[in-house]
Amino acid sequence: MTVLIVHAHPEPRSFCAALKERALGFFTERGQEVLLSDLYAMRFDPVAKGEDFPTRRDPDYLVYALEQRHAFETGALASDIRTEIDKVLKAELLILSFPLWWFSVPAILKGWFDRVFLSGPFYGGRRFYDRGGLKGKRATCLITTGSRAHMLDEGGIHGPLTLMLRHLLQGTLAYVGFTVLPPFVAWHVPYIDEAARREYLEALDRYLENLDQLSPLPVPSLADFDALMRPLAGRRAGT
């Protein structure tokens, strides 16, 4: 199995980075090929722009998704985008490693999606969710946060974490076809002691060891909708 870890934290000594290193070591020790995109260390450019396409389909008006398709078909993608796309296409498991910032991901990771998740090969038309271009691949997240677990639970002050991150788990990962697994979360990280951090690292080993036993998060199936994406009678999204 080939694993791609995309890491988005600016501090290399952070506990988020420790989780990333633990995951990298876990798969390496088991003989798996591990690819790494450490976005801050790479100084990855997260800004989607016309210059991403050396040869433009329409040089006068930028429709980013259409230019993505044209660049992919003609082999005219910017080299940093092409490198990341090749990693995603090669990997069978994508792991996103990031801190929870403002109920979301760091901007550099959002920009990675904007530039790398390509219209055409990844999604387009009716090719999304269970018909997405990356169907058959799995994805999960390693998340650190300062919040306590009960704050992001059903009935908690912020609501469930999976609902908070629906834009990522469903609207990004599942949308392009990934089977999305429940995330691994290290809670209250800035305030816990070293013993608790060691427990999280050991818990991560168990989590990764049991990935095959995790139930994927529910997502809609296009079989439940008609050609105009209206629900079919008697069918319910996500079932």
Secondary structure as the mmCIF struct_conf table of DSSP 4:
data_model
#
loop_
_struct_conf.conf_type_id
_struct_conf.id
_struct_conf.beg_label_comp_id
_struct_conf.beg_label_asym_id
_struct_conf.beg_label_seq_id
_struct_conf.end_label_comp_id
_struct_conf.end_label_asym_id
_struct_conf.end_label_seq_id
STRN STRN1 THR A 2 HIS A 7
BEND BEND1 PRO A 10 PRO A 10
TURN_TY1_P TURN_TY1_P1 PRO A 12 ARG A 13
BEND BEND2 SER A 14 SER A 14
HELX_RH_AL_P HELX_RH_AL_P1 PHE A 15 GLU A 29
TURN_TY1_P TURN_TY1_P2 ARG A 30 GLY A 31
STRN STRN2 GLU A 33 ASP A 38
HELX_RH_AL_P HELX_RH_AL_P2 LEU A 39 MET A 42
TURN_TY1_P TURN_TY1_P3 ARG A 43 ARG A 43
HELX_RH_3T_P HELX_RH_3T_P1 GLY A 50 ASP A 52
BEND BEND3 PRO A 54 THR A 55
BEND BEND4 ARG A 57 ARG A 57
TURN_TY1_P TURN_TY1_P4 PRO A 59 ASP A 60
BEND BEND5 TYR A 61 TYR A 61
HELX_RH_AL_P HELX_RH_AL_P3 TYR A 64 THR A 74
TURN_TY1_P TURN_TY1_P5 GLY A 75 GLY A 75
HELX_RH_AL_P HELX_RH_AL_P4 SER A 79 LYS A 90
BEND BEND6 GLU A 92 GLU A 92
STRN STRN3 LEU A 93 PRO A 99
STRN STRN4 TRP A 101 TRP A 101
TURN_TY1_P TURN_TY1_P6 TRP A 102 PHE A 103
STRN STRN5 SER A 104 SER A 104
HELX_RH_AL_P HELX_RH_AL_P5 ALA A 107 VAL A 116
BEND BEND7 PHE A 117 PHE A 117
STRN STRN6 SER A 119 SER A 119
TURN_TY1_P TURN_TY1_P7 GLY A 120 PHE A 122
STRN STRN7 TYR A 123 GLY A 124
TURN_TY1_P TURN_TY1_P8 GLY A 125 ARG A 126
STRN STRN8 ARG A 127 ARG A 127
HELX_RH_3T_P HELX_RH_3T_P2 TYR A 129 ARG A 131
BEND BEND8 GLY A 132 GLY A 132
TURN_TY1_P TURN_TY1_P9 GLY A 133 GLY A 136
STRN STRN9 ARG A 138 THR A 144
BEND BEND9 GLY A 146 SER A 147
HELX_RH_3T_P HELX_RH_3T_P3 ALA A 149 LEU A 152
BEND BEND10 ASP A 153 ASP A 153
TURN_TY1_P TURN_TY1_P10 GLU A 154 GLY A 155
BEND BEND11 GLY A 156 HIS A 158
HELX_RH_AL_P HELX_RH_AL_P6 LEU A 161 MET A 164
TURN_TY1_P TURN_TY1_P11 LEU A 165 LEU A 165
HELX_RH_AL_P HELX_RH_AL_P7 ARG A 166 LEU A 168
HELX_RH_PI_P HELX_RH_PI_P1 LEU A 169 ALA A 174
TURN_TY1_P TURN_TY1_P12 TYR A 175 GLY A 177
HELX_LH_PP_P HELX_LH_PP_P1 PHE A 178 PHE A 178
STRN STRN10 THR A 179 VAL A 180
HELX_LH_PP_P HELX_LH_PP_P2 LEU A 181 PRO A 183
STRN STRN11 PHE A 184 ALA A 186
BEND BEND12 HIS A 188 HIS A 188
HELX_RH_3T_P HELX_RH_3T_P4 VAL A 189 TYR A 191
HELX_RH_AL_P HELX_RH_AL_P8 GLU A 194 GLU A 209
TURN_TY1_P TURN_TY1_P13 ASN A 210 ASN A 210
HELX_RH_3T_P HELX_RH_3T_P5 LEU A 211 GLN A 213
BEND BEND13 LEU A 214 LEU A 214
HELX_LH_PP_P HELX_LH_PP_P3 SER A 215 PRO A 218
HELX_RH_3T_P HELX_RH_3T_P6 LEU A 222 ASP A 224
STRN STRN12 PHE A 225 PHE A 225
TURN_TY1_P TURN_TY1_P14 ALA A 227 LEU A 228
BEND BEND14 MET A 229 MET A 229
HELX_LH_PP_P HELX_LH_PP_P4 ARG A 230 ARG A 230
STRN STRN13 PRO A 231 PRO A 231
HELX_LH_PP_P HELX_LH_PP_P5 LEU A 232 LEU A 232
TURN_TY1_P TURN_TY1_P15 ALA A 233 GLY A 234
TURN_TY1_P TURN_TY1_P16 ALA A 237 GLY A 238
#
